[in-house]
Amino acid sequence: MSELNPQAFLEELFQAAVAASQPSLCLPPHLLPHFPLAPKGDCLVIGAGKASAAMAEAVEAHWPGPIGGLVITQRGYGRPCRNIEIIEAGHPVPDQAGAEAAKRMLELVGGLRPEDLVICLMSGGGSSLLSLPLGGVSLADKRALTRALLKCGAPISEINTVRKHISAVKGGRLAAACRPARILTLAISDVAGNHLSVIASGPSVPDPTTSADARRVIEGYGIDAPASVQRALDGDTGETPKPGDAAFAGDQAVIIADAAGALAAAADRARALGIEPVILGADLEGEARQLAAKIAGNLDAHSGRPLVLLSGGEATVTVTGSGRGGPNAEFLLALALALDGRAGVYAQIHALACDTDGIDGSEDNAGALIAPDSLARARALGIDAEASLADNDAYGFFAALGNLIITGPTYTNVNDFRAILLT
């Protein structure tokens, strides 16, 4: 164990998780069965999300016939495509570029025929990027509501329930616009449970939620929604196509990558490096600091031999302070505090938490690292870890320690990756 570099080990596991989720690897096998689907018609590619440009690149490299289309990705996440147009727009708060691109997408799918095939590429981030509001809702109001939703600590399933009912394209409305063509949806999942209707707010699949559900989310978190949003949710215009609707007849949808696959790849790499992995779960959710406290409280349940605990899912943050930081950094800061001064069966604990898309919340880092001396180093610098956590300033805390992890665009998104090394 003396030869093990904990930081390098943890970063290598994260890299293995990201590599296993790359569209170039996981998308092509799902195309082959569909090559015969549209021999008489056109094949159009549309999509949105942080991985959508890389997904489009993979489709272009493997589809056997003519192809074209348009996908929307986050700024900085574009990839070179020959015939599929890539548009970059704002995330996590929607912007005019995303609204205009979504409008163009609706125009592009107009006039399709029964013999045509639409390949719809969806990944996390698509909810913000496909930002064309429902008629009667302004983009400014949608932006204001999005900011409130992102700060309230709601899980993504609830946030997207609201988004679907104030959108011109989400919640199955894009599928309806593609009729009478058939749709093949290929999705990279960033949501617990891999629910297709939640990924990117389900533009091409049925929506089981209702406007009443959206109202309950807004009311439950005490959000003061703009009047235009309230009108949309109170009337019939906000309702979405439901399971069984003819708009989805003959369509197919498949998850091509998810957190479970990423964790399995990381576990394989850990074994190859001589450390036994334990996967706690691929769909852990909840407030970041509460999730950290729960995991810290259960560490002694393990045997005391060297292990790495792996988990995925999505932590959330209820923002009450004025600092910077995403859920992964906040998880780690809370974990360090939960472990401070606690005697246990393990002498050394190192941990990494990163978002597989390369962006922790809305910051420029993927996540961060902690070591047994993180809090002592912070105190030596005059940094109060508890005050940093109270101010939601985990980014500032780890920046001062030099322990942020900055990857740049990863071109995939299977959400959070956490690894805790116990030695």
C-alpha positions, 0 to 999 in steps of 0.5 A, a space after each residue: 500500500 505504501 506505493 499507492 498514490 491516493 490522488 492519482 488512484 482516485 483520478 484514474 478511477 474517475 477517468 475510467 468512468 468517463 471513458 466508459 461513457 463516451 459516445 464514440 464507444 457506447 453509441 455505435 452498437 445501438 445503431 447497427 440494428 436500426 440501419 434497415 429502418 429508413 431505406 426509403 426515406 431520409 434520416 434526420 438527426 436532432 438532439 440536445 445535451 452536453 453529450 449531444 455533439 459527440 453523439 452526433 459525431 459518432 452517428 456521422 461516423 457509423 451511419 451507412 447512408 446520407 444524414 443531416 440535422 441539428 443538435 444543441 450543446 453547451 458552449 465549449 462542448 461542440 464537436 466537428 461534424 460534416 452534415 449535422 449542424 452543431 449549435 452551442 447555447 447557455 447552461 444551466 440558465 437558458 438563453 436566447 441562442 437555445 431558444 432560437 435553436 429549438 425553434 429552428 429544430 421545430 421548423 426542421 422536423 416539419 414536413 417529415 414523411 412516414 418513411 423518414 427516420 428521426 434519430 434523437 440524441 438526448 443527454 443531461 443538460 438538454 433541458 436548459 439548451 432546448 429553451 423555447 418557452 411555451 406560448 405565453 411564457 417569456 424567456 425572461 420568466 423562464 430564466 427567472 424560474 430556472 434560477 429559483 429551481 436550481 437554488 431550492 434543492 429540488 431533485 432533477 426529476 421535480 425540476 424537469 417536471 416544471 420545465 416540461 410544462 412551460 416548454 414548446 419542445 420538452 415533455 414529448 412535444 418534439 416527438 409530436 412535431 416529428 409526426 408522421 416520421 418514426 423516432 429512435 431516441 438514444 439517450 445518455 442518462 444523468 438521472 437516477 432510475 434512468 427515466 427517459 421522460 426525465 433525461 433532458 425533460 423527455 422531448 421525444 418520449 411520453 410524459 407521465 407528469 401533469 401540470 398539477 404536478 408542476 404546480 405542486 413542485 413550485 408550491 412545495 418549495 415556496 417559489 414565487 413563479 412569474 405570472 405567465 408561468 402560473 397561467 400556463 400551468 393553470 390552463 390546458 396549454 401546459 399539458 403534455 402528450 401522455 403514454 399511449 398517445 399516437 404521437 409515439 406509435 412505433 417509436 423506440 428509445 434506449 439508454 446507451 450509457 448510465 452511471 451504473 456502467 461508469 461505476 462498473 468501469 471504475 470498479 474494474 480499474 480499481 481491481 486492476 490496481 489492487 484495491 477492492 471496490 464496493 459500489 454503494 449505488 448508482 442512484 444516490 440522491 439527496 442534499 450533498 451535506 446530508 449524503 456526506 454525513 450518512 456515508 461518513 457514519 457508515 464507514 466503520 461498517 466495512 472490514 478495515 481492509 483497503 477498499 474504495 467505495 464508489 457511488 453515483 447519482 445526483 447530490 443537490 444543494 439548497 443555496 442559502 449562502 453567497 459563495 461558489 460551489 457545486 454539489 460535488 465540492 459541497 459533498 466533499 467539504 461536508 465529508 471532511 467535516 464529518 470525518 474530522 477528529 473521528 476515530 475509526 477502523 481506517 487510518 487514512 481516508 481520501 476522497 474524490 467527487 466529480 461530475 462526469 460532464 466536467 462541470 460541478 453545478 455551474 462552475 469551471 471545475 468537475 469536482 475536487 479531492 480531500 485528503 486526511 490533512 485537508 482541514 489542517 491545511 485549511 486552518 493553516 491558511 486561516 480558512 474556516 471550513 464550517 463557515 465555508 460550508 455555511 456560505 456554500 463556498 466549497 469552490 473557494 475552500 478547495 481552490 485555496 488548497 489547490 484541490 479542485 479538479 478541472 477537466 474541461 469538457 468531457 463530452 458525456 454526462 452520467 452525473 456524479 461520480 464519488 470515490 472514497 479510498 479507505 486505507 
